[in-house]
Amino acid sequence: MRRGIAATALVAALGVTLAACGSDGGDNGGSTSSGELSGTVTWWDTSNVGSEDKVFKKLAEGFTKKHPKVTVKYVNVPFGEAQNKFKNAAQSGSGAPDVIRSEVAWTPDFANLGYLAPLDGTAALKDDKDFLKQAAASTKYQGKTYGVPQVIDSMGIFYNKKIFKEAGVEAPKTVAELKSVATKIKEKTGKTGLYLRGDDAYWFLSFLYGEGGDMVDADGKKITIDNAAGVKAMTTVKDLVDSKVAITDATNGWDNMQAAFKDGKVAMMINGPWAVTDTYAGKEFADKANLGIAPVPAGSAGQGAPQGGHNLAVYAGSKNLNASYAFVEYMTSVEAQTTAAKELSLLPTRESVYIKPDVASNEMINFFKPVVDKAVERPWIPEGGSLFAPLQTEYTKVLTGQATPEQGAKATGDAYRKLLKDWK
């Protein structure tokens, strides 16, 4: 899952001491002479500040209650900074956390660099057969497991039911309907139809997949972003902005998008389950029933939405491996995932959690689970996380009129060929 970058990192203490940015585990790899877990586990969490982080901090406190000789140092690292920050710390051998909440595409990247501890045969992978197949796929690299799935997600279109009723429209099923619905909303209510996030290329993937495209063909080792489907997807998003049925941004997109939608200034946005709790906090959604969610509108090739999510991974250089493995197991357990699903509407990665009453009755989870089941898997290659930076640069240029769709797609493809030197 990809989210906006928080303005500041929230640092909080769990246990006794204030969080620090380093691994300083106890003796015996996290165990006392009697085998009891001890020492310190530093955890870098990348969840949304103000909503998700509160729940995850509380869950982590539960681990310290079960293991009173372990101190968990909690650090909330802004999502947009975490990947490079972890790489820099791991490379220098100083300041890396024991456990990191890794976006699914980062896991094979970190593993390829040798920064993650393999988890096969450790306490971290308890009941691993319970994990959804597509969630577990992103945790593997060269036959070994380097992460444990914490949440899985995809995207849908969020809409304001009151505005839709006022405009006399229904949720669009295709991109063509998206444009016509947004146009009618503007005519009938004076409000903008769609907020199209422009500062994160993850939000572009639904349009790319909808045209039958992809960033790369990992099996064939081919660059595909600049083929006809990629150009058409770029053309589609540019047309939505140029026709003024959508507004966009080049910076601070998450905050701008959420504020506009929560205040009723726009009628629609594309988002994922991680946004539900924050969206409910808006004045337009004091009545939660006013929030509608539908599949992302289909392109010419069909409906497409990306698979996202987060894994928990253990730093290979951790001085407290035993406690770190146990912490990962605890935070991805049935109990922890049930709590996260109930309080945040986040999708569990364990099959058995979906039958829990509080999860089975959750409207948002019931919507997103079938979407996740059909979501397009991203390429689980070490360079997968690095594919977004060049795409983001060109995506923004296209949306803001600095490049044509053809130029944007070609420039992205050229950047990919430099990154993936032996690919076509």
Buried (B, 14 or more C-beta within 10 A) or exposed (E): BBBBBBEEBBBBBBBEEEBBBBBBBBEBBBBEEEEEBBBBBBBBBBBBBEBBBBBBBEBBEBBBEEBEBBBBBBBBBBBBEBBEBBBEBBEEEEBBBBBBBBBBBBBBBBBBBEBBBBBEEBBBBBEBEBBBEBBBBBBBBEEEBBBBBBBBBBBBBBBBBBBBEBBEBEBBBBBBBBBBBBBBBBEEBEBBBBBBBBBBBBBBBBBBBBBBBBBBBBEEEBBBBBBEBBBBBBBBBBBBBEEEBBBBBEEEBBBBBBBBBBEBBBBBBBBBBBBBBBBBEBEBBEEEEBBBBBBBBBBBBEBBBBBBBBBBBBBBBBBBBBBBBBBBBBBBBBEBBBBBBBBBBBBBBBBBBBEBEEBEEBEBBEBBBEBBEBBBEBBBBBBBBBBBEBBBBBBBBBBBEEBBBBBBBBBBBBBBBEBBEEBE
